[in-house]
Amino acid sequence: MKVIKPVLSALLLFALISSCNKYNKIFKSKDYDYKLHAADSLFAKKKYRTAQLLYEELFPVFKGTAKFEELYYKDAFCFYYMKDYLQAQVLFKGFLEVFPNSSKAEEVDYMHAFCFYKQSPKLELEQVNTTKAIGMMQTFINTHPNSARNKEATEIIDKCRVKLEQKEERSADLYFNVGQYRAAAIAFTNLLNNYPESVKGDEYKLKIIKSWYRFAKLSLEEKQIERFEKVIAEYQDFADRYPESKLLKDAEGYSSQSQNNIKAIKNEQITSSVKR
């Protein structure tokens, strides 16, 4: 491996130098139309890095001319195809500001939103761009209600919402797994409120019940009755919301145990009172 890495580095350097030599004539030329034609040709051949360098050089030359719109458009797509979604996003936005009435405006508006989606990170990381992608795609749909791209935009919104839901579920599960049951109950409640139509709604509700039950079991005796009653109330809500759920019996079990615990506590209180 120690031998291979320097060899690979040398080959990469050689390829870079060769590429520069290959296009040296184009970069040195003072014929800007020739350069633009060369950049377009390279773009068509998917040589996006070299094409982008030429477009960047030609930006001030063709600004304000009839050729500037197409140049700007392709420059933005160079960054997109190179997977530099942040820079592509900036350029797509800039294109819309410079050419709001362009025939390409709808496509570019969609690509601007799509770049946020492409920047959506792994589930473990902060989901700022995922949230932004939802907002941008919804804005696109609202702005272009008859667009053929709205079906895909809606699908992307759904994917992003699923991702945010999974992120929130992980956080709630973490509270439960480390024994912070009150925090887990609140987190799962918020999760269910945020995603009321989720296919996992009954699972979240059962986890709310389990969390409150465990919280009640670990509570001081004077707090337990009130907290077991919370479990029972959550079960009743479960039964109302998900009467056909396969998890209904599990939820009912926690309710029954809570009722039994309340009876046992009250009996013990009565016994203690009589002894006094």
BAFI-3210 file (N, C-alpha, C; in Angstrom, 3 decimals, decimal comma, padded with zeros to 6 digits):
// residues 276
n [1|2|3|4|5|6|7|8|9|10|11|12|13|14|15|16|17|18|19|20|21|22|23|24|25|26|27|28|29|30|31|32|33|34|35|36|37|38|39|40|41|42|43|44|45|46|47|48|49|50|51|52|53|54|55|56|57|58|59|60|61|62|63|64|65|66|67|68|69|70|71|72|73|74|75|76|77|78|79|80|81|82|83|84|85|86|87|88|89|90|91|92|93|94|95|96|97|98|99|100|101|102|103|104|105|106|107|108|109|110|111|112|113|114|115|116|117|118|119|120|121|122|123|124|125|126|127|128|129|130|131|132|133|134|135|136|137|138|139|140|141|142|143|144|145|146|147|148|149|150|151|152|153|154|155|156|157|158|159|160|161|162|163|164|165|166|167|168|169|170|171|172|173|174|175|176|177|178|179|180|181|182|183|184|185|186|187|188|189|190|191|192|193|194|195|196|197|198|199|200|201|202|203|204|205|206|207|208|209|210|211|212|213|214|215|216|217|218|219|220|221|222|223|224|225|226|227|228|229|230|231|232|233|234|235|236|237|238|239|240|241|242|243|244|245|246|247|248|249|250|251|252|253|254|255|256|257|258|259|260|261|262|263|264|265|266|267|268|269|270|271|272|273|274|275|276]
n.u [000,821|002,012|003,617|001,858|000,171|001,804|002,248|-000,320|-000,913|000,987|000,124|-002,354|-001,562|-000,155|-002,234|-003,722|-001,945|-001,650|-004,252|-004,465|-002,564|-003,763|-006,006|-004,894|-004,564|-007,162|-007,726|-005,846|-006,635|-007,906|-010,188|-013,330|-015,828|-015,051|-014,027|-016,379|-017,850|-016,175|-016,425|-019,141|-019,051|-017,434|-019,070|-021,193|-019,876|-019,593|-017,469|-017,249|-015,763|-013,680|-015,238|-016,701|-014,711|-014,089|-016,579|-016,761|-014,694|-015,722|-017,946|-018,004|-017,537|-019,669|-021,822|-024,943|-025,421|-027,062|-026,229|-025,697|-027,601|-027,827|-025,210|-024,999|-026,907|-025,793|-023,419|-024,306|-025,361|-023,044|-021,803|-023,769|-023,688|-021,138|-021,542|-021,388|-023,416|-024,081|-022,895|-024,139|-026,796|-026,709|-026,116|-028,316|-030,326|-029,412|-029,682|-032,467|-033,025|-031,795|-032,917|-035,909|-038,117|-037,438|-037,638|-036,631|-037,063|-038,863|-037,759|-035,235|-035,979|-037,040|-034,691|-033,188|-034,567|-034,235|-031,517|-031,257|-032,441|-030,597|-028,518|-029,309|-028,440|-026,920|-028,881|-028,030|-027,097|-027,666|-030,737|-031,149|-031,073|-032,810|-035,254|-035,389|-035,546|-038,114|-039,678|-038,856|-039,602|-042,359|-042,929|-042,237|-044,245|-046,484|-045,927|-045,800|-048,338|-049,310|-047,259|-045,424|-043,547|-044,452|-045,408|-043,100|-041,911|-043,688|-043,309|-040,683|-040,992|-042,481|-040,570|-038,640|-040,074|-040,494|-037,873|-037,294|-039,129|-038,101|-035,706|-036,640|-037,927|-035,776|-034,520|-036,458|-036,557|-034,026|-034,175|-035,913|-034,407|-032,279|-033,496|-034,884|-037,817|-040,013|-039,229|-039,080|-041,771|-042,916|-041,485|-042,287|-044,970|-044,891|-043,825|-045,908|-047,857|-046,681|-046,601|-049,258|-050,543|-048,918|-047,836|-046,909|-048,215|-049,720|-047,698|-046,106|-047,895|-048,200|-045,646|-045,669|-047,454|-046,062|-043,817|-044,904|-045,898|-043,599|-042,368|-044,198|-043,945|-041,403|-041,702|-042,134|-044,167|-046,350|-046,838|-047,564|-050,238|-051,533|-049,902|-050,157|-052,799|-052,539|-051,427|-053,600|-055,418|-054,058|-054,138|-056,907|-057,187|-055,629|-057,221|-059,425|-058,330|-057,030|-058,684|-058,581|-056,014|-053,197|-051,722|-053,310|-054,016|-051,617|-051,388|-053,663|-052,909|-051,012|-052,696|-054,386|-052,525|-051,813|-054,219|-054,392|-052,140|-052,878|-055,047|-053,689|-052,006|-053,891|-055,170|-053,075|-052,695|-055,079|-054,829|-052,593|-053,649|-055,636|-054,084|-052,887]
n.v [-001,208|001,223|001,648|001,732|004,003|006,426|006,008|006,135|008,786|010,090|009,382|010,646|013,307|013,492|013,096|015,385|017,420|016,745|017,153|019,908|020,754|019,829|021,464|023,912|025,681|026,582|027,971|030,008|031,451|034,461|034,718|034,948|033,915|031,554|030,296|030,035|028,334|026,116|025,553|024,845|022,588|020,911|020,697|019,254|016,897|016,021|016,958|018,442|019,896|021,274|022,677|024,289|025,967|027,467|028,698|030,250|032,061|033,370|034,641|037,509|038,528|037,925|038,830|040,413|040,074|038,344|035,766|035,177|034,033|031,254|030,498|030,992|029,203|026,686|026,781|026,618|024,027|022,592|022,590|021,184|018,633|017,947|017,365|019,332|020,536|022,661|024,972|024,825|025,192|027,876|029,132|028,393|029,748|032,363|032,498|032,524|034,967|036,722|036,028|035,934|035,539|033,601|030,889|028,673|028,890|027,445|024,854|025,425|026,502|024,239|022,669|024,203|023,767|021,011|020,706|021,212|018,931|017,031|017,642|016,677|015,152|012,159|010,106|010,342|012,899|016,520|017,684|019,968|020,736|018,853|019,617|022,143|021,348|020,248|022,557|024,105|022,492|022,443|025,115|025,292|023,690|025,206|027,522|026,655|025,295|023,655|022,127|019,462|018,370|018,250|015,884|014,384|016,206|016,111|013,466|013,640|015,351|013,649|011,619|013,057|013,785|011,286|010,675|012,675|011,908|009,387|010,221|011,626|009,569|007,952|009,551|009,609|006,891|006,615|008,040|006,318|003,935|004,596|004,858|007,181|007,740|009,494|011,620|010,151|009,434|011,956|012,668|010,699|011,321|013,882|013,114|011,562|013,531|015,212|013,607|012,508|010,885|008,749|005,451|004,065|004,855|003,523|002,057|004,083|005,104|002,943|002,887|005,262|004,613|002,496|003,897|005,778|003,957|002,670|004,863|005,482|003,192|003,552|005,727|007,753|006,535|008,191|009,498|007,632|006,662|008,726|008,713|006,141|006,313|007,997|006,277|004,577|006,380|006,993|004,521|004,301|006,311|005,197|002,948|004,249|005,540|003,515|001,077|-001,333|-002,207|-004,432|-004,239|-003,650|-005,372|-005,562|-002,929|-002,820|-004,557|-003,104|-001,195|-002,731|-003,740|-001,347|-000,592|-002,646|-002,096|000,375|-000,396|-002,057|-000,215|001,488|-000,319|-000,915|001,558|001,834|-000,281|000,552|002,842|001,786|000,350|002,406]
n.w [000,000|000,700|-001,448|-003,581|-003,166|-003,602|-006,330|-007,432|-006,787|-008,361|-010,905|-010,946|-010,786|-013,170|-015,010|-014,503|-015,284|-017,967|-018,840|-018,504|-020,363|-022,654|-022,961|-023,012|-025,164|-025,576|-023,175|-023,334|-025,499|-027,001|-028,273|-027,548|-028,316|-029,478|-027,225|-025,721|-027,353|-027,188|-024,447|-024,318|-025,902|-024,360|-022,139|-023,245|-023,629|-021,107|-019,621|-017,124|-015,170|-016,563|-018,405|-016,664|-015,599|-017,823|-018,344|-016,049|-016,447|-018,626|-017,734|-016,940|-019,474|-021,212|-019,828|-019,720|-022,383|-025,142|-024,982|-022,407|-020,664|-021,318|-020,803|-018,033|-017,088|-017,847|-016,453|-013,797|-013,865|-014,306|-011,769|-010,406|-011,664|-010,945|-008,387|-006,495|-004,648|-003,027|-004,184|-006,650|-005,919|-005,073|-007,512|-009,111|-007,761|-008,176|-010,954|-011,258|-010,119|-011,900|-014,349|-014,232|-015,900|-017,666|-020,029|-018,934|-016,284|-014,589|-014,521|-013,423|-010,969|-009,771|-009,672|-007,942|-005,517|-005,439|-005,004|-002,274|-001,284|-002,218|-000,568|001,812|004,805|006,343|008,553|011,188|011,502|011,807|010,474|008,836|006,097|005,080|006,144|004,948|002,290|002,163|002,580|000,353|-001,820|-001,433|-001,803|-004,478|-005,643|-004,970|-006,387|-008,995|-009,906|-011,964|-012,881|-014,388|-012,818|-010,252|-009,145|-008,624|-006,888|-004,726|-003,922|-003,039|-000,867|000,788|001,244|002,631|004,902|006,047|006,697|008,608|010,507|011,230|012,354|014,584|015,908|016,617|018,520|020,524|021,174|022,217|024,650|025,978|026,072|027,728|030,093|030,730|031,214|031,457|029,804|027,453|027,065|026,586|024,302|022,444|022,355|021,202|018,763|017,681|017,500|015,634|013,405|012,693|010,830|010,442|009,551|011,620|013,825|015,895|017,071|018,153|020,003|021,744|022,791|024,172|026,208|027,462|028,343|030,167|031,986|033,009|034,093|036,108|037,735|038,778|040,329|043,352|046,028|046,715|044,364|042,540|042,027|040,612|038,343|037,329|036,622|034,482|032,614|032,170|031,026|028,686|027,454|026,968|025,083|023,096|022,421|021,350|019,141|017,667|017,193|015,804|015,943|016,062|018,281|020,357|022,495|023,899|024,791|026,368|028,346|029,835|030,877|032,477|034,353|035,523|036,726|038,596|040,120|041,205|042,809|044,607|045,894|047,066|048,796|050,479|051,616|053,008|054,841|056,266|057,415|059,097|060,933|062,287]
ca.u [000,000|002,897|004,146|000,743|-000,354|002,573|002,046|-001,635|-000,795|001,751|-000,754|-003,364|-000,884|000,148|-003,503|-004,102|-001,050|-001,998|-005,524|-004,187|-001,879|-004,737|-006,925|-004,105|-004,850|-008,486|-007,647|-005,004|-007,253|-008,610|-011,426|-014,291|-016,842|-014,399|-013,979|-017,738|-018,168|-015,395|-017,041|-020,394|-018,667|-016,970|-020,272|-021,913|-019,066|-019,593|-016,204|-017,849|-014,790|-013,037|-016,286|-017,057|-013,635|-014,248|-017,780|-016,445|-013,873|-016,523|-019,074|-018,030|-017,447|-020,976|-022,888|-025,752|-025,625|-028,067|-025,648|-025,409|-028,571|-027,433|-023,934|-025,322|-027,648|-024,867|-022,459|-024,978|-025,467|-021,703|-021,623|-024,699|-023,171|-019,925|-022,057|-021,193|-024,811|-024,173|-022,619|-025,194|-027,979|-026,485|-026,199|-029,705|-031,059|-028,971|-030,279|-033,870|-033,053|-031,375|-033,808|-037,169|-039,096|-036,822|-038,367|-036,005|-037,265|-039,509|-036,768|-034,197|-036,625|-037,084|-033,317|-032,794|-035,137|-033,677|-030,168|-031,397|-032,702|-029,344|-027,641|-029,868|-027,366|-027,249|-029,891|-027,406|-026,713|-028,745|-031,509|-031,542|-031,352|-033,997|-036,381|-035,417|-035,992|-039,576|-040,209|-038,573|-040,433|-043,741|-042,986|-042,239|-045,589|-047,403|-045,583|-046,035|-049,379|-049,587|-046,000|-045,302|-042,572|-045,078|-045,515|-041,789|-041,718|-044,495|-042,627|-039,500|-041,500|-042,838|-039,321|-038,014|-040,863|-040,179|-036,531|-037,409|-039,853|-037,153|-034,768|-037,342|-038,181|-034,504|-034,301|-037,406|-036,092|-032,827|-034,642|-036,479|-033,351|-031,412|-034,309|-035,529|-039,140|-040,887|-038,770|-039,455|-043,218|-043,152|-040,907|-043,166|-046,209|-044,593|-043,648|-047,240|-048,541|-046,049|-046,870|-050,487|-050,959|-047,862|-048,226|-046,415|-048,899|-050,071|-046,444|-045,713|-048,842|-047,865|-044,414|-046,078|-048,052|-044,975|-042,959|-045,589|-046,016|-042,303|-042,162|-045,041|-043,373|-040,194|-042,041|-042,435|-045,505|-047,395|-047,058|-047,832|-051,644|-051,737|-049,153|-050,790|-054,028|-052,106|-051,284|-054,965|-055,978|-053,375|-054,691|-058,246|-056,971|-055,156|-058,377|-060,265|-057,631|-056,606|-059,474|-058,262|-054,576|-052,707|-051,043|-054,323|-053,941|-050,436|-051,748|-054,643|-052,168|-050,432|-053,815|-054,817|-051,493|-051,900|-055,390|-054,039|-051,192|-053,644|-055,796|-052,743|-051,546|-055,007|-055,361|-051,968|-052,959|-056,180|-054,256|-051,727|-054,509|-056,300|-053,088|-052,650]
ca.v [000,000|002,380|001,834|002,015|005,356|007,408|005,753|006,688|010,242|010,513|009,220|011,699|014,552|013,437|013,286|016,788|018,211|016,423|017,809|021,341|020,934|019,533|022,590|025,136|026,553|027,181|028,938|031,137|032,159|035,719|034,618|034,531|033,055|030,242|029,729|029,650|027,138|025,019|025,232|024,128|021,265|020,146|020,428|018,170|015,680|015,783|017,415|019,560|020,718|022,187|023,556|025,277|026,947|028,361|029,515|031,219|033,099|034,088|035,300|038,977|038,857|037,810|039,378|041,434|039,730|037,307|034,442|035,049|033,155|029,859|030,321|030,934|027,948|025,552|026,900|026,062|022,578|022,020|022,328|020,119|017,348|017,649|017,065|020,462|020,967|023,966|026,010|024,723|025,824|029,324|029,586|028,251|030,872|033,554|032,462|032,939|036,411|037,450|035,688|035,431|035,219|032,657|029,650|027,640|029,271|026,369|023,793|025,916|026,614|022,872|022,253|024,919|023,004|019,659|020,764|021,061|017,505|016,312|017,935|016,067|014,286|010,893|010,227|010,675|014,307|017,504|017,591|021,323|020,753|018,028|020,497|023,167|020,707|020,164|023,900|024,534|021,716|022,893|026,421|025,029|023,205|026,341|028,489|026,033|024,293|022,766|021,551|018,000|017,969|018,273|014,506|014,065|017,111|015,565|012,246|014,057|015,844|012,464|010,967|013,906|013,684|009,967|010,792|013,467|011,061|008,387|010,932|011,927|008,287|007,536|010,362|009,141|005,557|006,789|008,380|005,103|002,944|005,000|004,891|008,485|007,354|010,673|012,293|009,289|009,569|013,271|012,637|009,898|012,092|014,898|012,399|011,209|014,782|015,740|012,697|011,792|009,920|007,760|004,035|003,528|005,586|002,677|001,713|005,229|005,212|001,899|003,303|006,289|003,880|001,784|004,885|006,288|002,859|002,499|006,073|005,324|002,137|004,050|006,943|007,660|005,956|009,221|009,964|006,500|006,548|009,739|008,347|004,952|006,804|008,533|005,102|004,137|007,389|006,826|003,303|004,614|007,074|004,198|002,155|005,113|005,854|002,329|-000,056|-002,551|-002,441|-005,702|-003,932|-003,234|-006,238|-005,149|-001,678|-003,160|-005,195|-002,056|-000,570|-003,668|-003,736|-000,062|-000,669|-003,536|-001,369|001,396|-001,118|-002,519|000,958|001,950|-001,302|-000,737|002,810|001,546|-001,139|001,401|003,747|001,017|000,029|003,587]
ca.w [000,000|000,757|-002,801|-004,487|-002,985|-004,377|-007,764|-007,769|-006,718|-009,536|-012,077|-010,874|-011,128|-014,607|-015,715|-014,348|-016,138|-019,358|-019,122|-018,649|-021,644|-023,713|-023,132|-022,859|-026,302|-025,355|-022,090|-023,734|-026,617|-026,759|-029,051|-026,520|-028,927|-029,614|-025,874|-025,335|-028,149|-026,602|-023,156|-024,608|-026,415|-023,199|-021,332|-023,926|-023,454|-019,658|-019,037|-016,402|-014,470|-017,506|-018,930|-015,639|-015,508|-018,972|-018,114|-015,003|-017,071|-019,618|-017,066|-017,126|-020,903|-021,872|-018,976|-020,383|-023,798|-025,407|-024,721|-020,980|-020,005|-021,528|-020,106|-016,597|-016,910|-017,939|-015,353|-012,610|-014,015|-014,132|-010,340|-010,024|-012,146|-010,173|-007,053|-005,595|-004,599|-002,374|-005,175|-007,666|-005,317|-005,112|-008,904|-009,568|-007,175|-008,891|-012,292|-011,129|-009,838|-013,103|-015,471|-013,652|-016,946|-018,596|-020,339|-018,101|-014,879|-013,825|-014,330|-012,506|-009,655|-009,247|-009,375|-006,731|-004,403|-005,471|-004,423|-000,825|-001,065|-002,445|000,564|003,017|005,310|006,987|009,605|012,465|011,531|011,835|009,233|008,419|004,658|004,844|006,440|003,907|001,049|002,243|002,362|-001,013|-002,741|-001,276|-002,469|-005,925|-005,998|-004,875|-007,437|-010,313|-009,608|-013,096|-013,352|-014,469|-011,797|-008,926|-008,632|-008,039|-005,744|-003,629|-003,472|-002,284|000,421|001,582|001,652|003,648|006,131|006,618|007,277|009,830|011,463|011,719|013,222|015,831|016,576|017,220|019,722|021,540|021,580|023,046|025,994|026,583|026,287|028,853|031,307|030,978|030,728|031,304|028,577|026,332|026,868|025,967|022,953|021,580|022,185|020,187|017,495|017,179|017,134|014,422|012,275|013,096|009,810|010,284|009,580|012,887|014,888|017,030|017,748|018,970|021,121|022,705|023,464|025,139|027,336|028,148|029,004|031,353|032,952|033,676|034,894|037,295|038,576|039,431|041,066|044,776|046,205|046,737|042,995|041,652|041,617|039,566|037,143|036,751|035,975|033,189|031,735|031,825|030,106|027,394|026,848|026,454|023,856|022,120|021,988|020,511|017,885|016,904|017,700|015,066|016,006|016,606|019,537|021,339|023,678|024,672|025,452|027,397|029,445|030,682|031,579|033,534|035,392|036,218|037,609|039,712|040,982|041,938|043,850|045,627|046,646|047,895|049,865|051,441|052,344|053,952|055,885|057,086|058,153|060,137|061,941|063,107]
c.u [000,857|003,468|003,051|000,282|000,450|002,396|000,734|-001,600|-000,072|000,908|-001,808|-002,766|-000,585|-001,105|-003,939|-003,265|-001,388|-003,270|-005,322|-003,521|-002,841|-005,619|-006,211|-004,418|-006,172|-008,394|-006,843|-005,645|-007,954|-009,920|-012,513|-015,422|-016,310|-014,365|-015,352|-018,166|-017,442|-016,000|-018,326|-020,107|-018,209|-018,139|-021,046|-021,193|-018,908|-018,244|-016,514|-016,834|-014,143|-014,044|-016,616|-015,984|-013,714|-015,461|-017,497|-015,632|-014,701|-017,702|-019,088|-018,023|-018,826|-022,139|-023,610|-025,991|-026,665|-027,560|-025,471|-026,343|-028,162|-026,126|-024,169|-025,979|-026,690|-023,816|-023,047|-025,048|-024,104|-021,481|-022,548|-024,155|-021,863|-020,250|-021,675|-022,550|-024,988|-023,951|-023,681|-026,459|-027,882|-026,663|-027,609|-030,559|-030,706|-029,572|-031,712|-033,994|-032,716|-032,353|-035,149|-038,197|-038,550|-037,729|-037,831|-036,309|-037,882|-038,507|-035,725|-034,753|-036,698|-035,683|-032,786|-033,301|-034,488|-032,274|-030,215|-031,634|-031,410|-028,342|-028,179|-028,889|-027,856|-028,158|-029,295|-027,132|-027,931|-029,418|-032,004|-031,921|-032,541|-035,259|-036,525|-035,929|-037,512|-040,199|-040,028|-039,436|-041,898|-043,939|-043,025|-043,632|-046,598|-047,191|-045,917|-047,093|-049,655|-048,335|-046,034|-044,342|-043,199|-045,229|-044,208|-041,516|-042,470|-043,843|-041,399|-039,912|-041,818|-041,588|-038,644|-038,761|-040,619|-038,823|-036,565|-038,133|-038,917|-036,146|-035,393|-037,618|-036,912|-034,234|-035,203|-036,982|-034,884|-033,212|-035,149|-035,370|-032,418|-032,211|-034,911|-036,972|-040,106|-040,524|-039,159|-040,944|-043,560|-042,657|-041,782|-044,513|-046,024|-044,448|-044,998|-048,017|-047,992|-046,366|-048,111|-050,943|-049,921|-048,407|-047,785|-047,093|-049,219|-048,828|-045,993|-046,614|-048,546|-046,598|-044,687|-046,605|-046,971|-044,095|-043,603|-045,711|-044,711|-041,969|-042,957|-044,443|-042,163|-040,457|-042,188|-043,891|-046,610|-047,709|-047,603|-049,273|-051,929|-051,078|-049,661|-052,110|-053,717|-051,959|-052,657|-055,599|-055,353|-053,874|-056,065|-058,159|-056,492|-056,351|-059,308|-059,633|-057,397|-057,365|-059,149|-056,783|-054,240|-052,025|-052,023|-054,240|-052,738|-050,740|-052,711|-053,961|-051,565|-051,520|-054,278|-053,817|-051,535|-053,076|-055,088|-053,085|-051,906|-054,413|-054,876|-052,275|-052,643|-055,265|-054,296|-052,175|-054,056|-055,649|-053,402|-052,549|-055,202|-055,344|-052,796|-053,774]
c.v [001,261|002,702|002,312|003,456|006,424|007,258|006,358|008,211|010,787|010,447|010,316|013,044|014,620|013,703|014,741|017,685|017,995|017,129|019,305|021,627|020,772|020,739|023,946|026,158|027,304|028,286|030,180|032,000|033,440|035,787|034,062|033,676|031,639|029,532|029,233|028,390|025,916|024,581|024,435|022,711|020,362|019,781|019,246|016,834|015,308|016,080|018,665|020,455|021,738|023,177|024,652|026,361|027,959|029,268|030,610|032,384|033,980|034,859|036,821|039,407|038,916|038,336|040,509|041,185|038,627|035,914|034,167|034,057|031,687|029,550|030,128|029,592|026,747|025,596|026,316|024,543|021,889|021,659|021,202|018,750|016,958|017,349|018,131|021,161|022,327|025,092|026,007|025,419|027,345|029,853|029,454|029,403|032,173|033,650|032,977|034,434|037,237|037,244|035,132|035,003|034,245|031,452|028,488|027,853|028,142|025,258|024,210|026,065|025,244|022,412|022,951|024,185|021,631|019,619|020,662|019,599|016,695|016,557|017,366|015,013|012,945|011,141|010,696|012,173|015,233|017,583|018,959|021,341|019,877|018,857|021,576|022,588|020,589|021,520|024,370|023,797|022,133|024,247|026,250|024,597|024,361|027,347|027,967|024,927|023,307|022,077|020,029|017,472|017,871|016,887|014,109|014,938|016,594|014,307|012,590|014,591|014,666|011,751|011,752|013,824|012,341|010,018|011,569|012,676|010,027|009,008|011,185|010,645|007,791|008,278|009,894|007,770|005,651|007,138|007,128|004,127|003,302|005,198|006,234|008,408|008,527|011,423|011,478|009,421|010,878|013,269|011,835|010,592|013,171|014,277|012,062|012,448|015,358|014,908|011,850|010,735|008,816|006,337|003,387|004,201|004,746|002,225|002,843|005,345|004,157|002,274|004,426|005,615|003,176|002,749|005,425|005,198|002,686|003,699|005,972|004,301|002,630|005,273|006,684|007,234|007,007|009,774|008,861|006,421|007,494|009,299|007,055|005,333|007,413|007,401|004,640|005,093|007,257|005,566|003,573|005,408|006,150|003,434|002,956|005,347|004,628|001,082|-001,384|-002,926|-003,805|-005,498|-003,580|-004,060|-005,882|-003,879|-001,929|-003,790|-004,170|-001,334|-001,438|-003,702|-002,439|-000,042|-001,536|-002,844|-000,304|000,748|-001,537|-001,361|001,447|001,001|-001,158|000,527|002,612|000,740|-000,322|002,336|003,045|000,700|001,199|003,783]
c.w [000,000|-000,617|-003,735|-004,383|-003,713|-005,877|-008,224|-007,771|-007,946|-010,798|-012,121|-011,279|-012,617|-015,432|-015,675|-015,261|-017,612|-019,770|-019,346|-019,994|-022,811|-024,012|-023,029|-023,951|-026,105|-024,296|-022,474|-024,817|-026,156|-027,549|-028,125|-027,076|-029,113|-028,260|-025,425|-026,079|-027,567|-025,268|-023,352|-025,100|-025,277|-022,282|-021,922|-023,756|-021,975|-019,011|-018,209|-015,700|-015,411|-018,088|-017,934|-015,509|-016,654|-018,797|-017,084|-015,577|-018,006|-019,011|-017,300|-018,584|-021,541|-021,028|-019,705|-021,858|-023,920|-025,050|-023,223|-020,277|-020,114|-020,805|-018,606|-016,256|-016,887|-016,836|-014,071|-012,682|-013,934|-012,667|-009,879|-010,431|-011,456|-008,707|-006,014|-005,461|-003,934|-003,382|-006,274|-007,178|-005,389|-006,535|-009,470|-009,023|-007,908|-010,282|-012,245|-010,854|-011,073|-014,260|-014,960|-014,688|-017,985|-018,847|-019,499|-016,618|-014,049|-013,518|-013,288|-011,093|-008,998|-008,832|-008,124|-005,491|-004,298|-004,856|-002,896|-000,476|-001,214|-001,307|001,882|003,548|005,840|008,181|010,935|012,618|011,596|010,461|008,739|006,936|004,284|005,064|005,371|002,593|001,019|001,932|000,929|-002,029|-002,649|-001,934|-003,982|-006,384|-005,994|-006,008|-008,829|-010,168|-010,734|-013,633|-013,367|-013,402|-010,402|-008,311|-007,951|-006,823|-004,521|-003,054|-002,636|-000,912|001,341|002,097|002,771|004,977|006,825|007,323|008,584|010,922|012,073|012,681|014,592|016,620|017,273|018,523|020,861|022,071|022,504|024,479|026,711|026,971|027,439|030,139|031,663|030,449|030,578|030,021|027,341|026,020|026,163|024,524|021,993|021,356|021,125|018,806|016,871|016,760|015,832|013,185|012,580|012,096|009,598|010,356|010,893|014,082|016,097|017,798|018,660|020,195|022,181|023,478|024,473|026,402|028,157|028,931|030,270|032,427|033,734|034,553|036,197|038,262|039,369|040,308|042,570|044,936|046,153|045,345|042,079|041,159|040,449|038,246|036,502|036,070|034,603|032,176|031,247|030,818|028,723|026,687|026,245|025,154|022,731|021,539|021,082|019,139|017,005|017,365|017,007|015,150|016,613|017,958|020,660|022,617|024,544|025,454|026,604|028,612|030,389|031,478|032,742|034,684|036,202|037,183|038,825|040,677|041,820|043,093|044,986|046,503|047,585|049,052|050,939|052,263|053,392|055,131|056,835|057,977|059,318|061,288|062,858|064,106]
res [m|k|v|i|k|p|v|l|s|a|l|l|l|f|a|l|i|s|s|c|n|k|y|n|k|i|f|k|s|k|d|y|d|y|k|l|h|a|a|d|s|l|f|a|k|k|k|y|r|t|a|q|l|l|y|e|e|l|f|p|v|f|k|g|t|a|k|f|e|e|l|y|y|k|d|a|f|c|f|y|y|m|k|d|y|l|q|a|q|v|l|f|k|g|f|l|e|v|f|p|n|s|s|k|a|e|e|v|d|y|m|h|a|f|c|f|y|k|q|s|p|k|l|e|l|e|q|v|n|t|t|k|a|i|g|m|m|q|t|f|i|n|t|h|p|n|s|a|r|n|k|e|a|t|e|i|i|d|k|c|r|v|k|l|e|q|k|e|e|r|s|a|d|l|y|f|n|v|g|q|y|r|a|a|a|i|a|f|t|n|l|l|n|n|y|p|e|s|v|k|g|d|e|y|k|l|k|i|i|k|s|w|y|r|f|a|k|l|s|l|e|e|k|q|i|e|r|f|e|k|v|i|a|e|y|q|d|f|a|d|r|y|p|e|s|k|l|l|k|d|a|e|g|y|s|s|q|s|q|n|n|i|k|a|i|k|n|e|q|i|t|s|s|v|k|r]
***
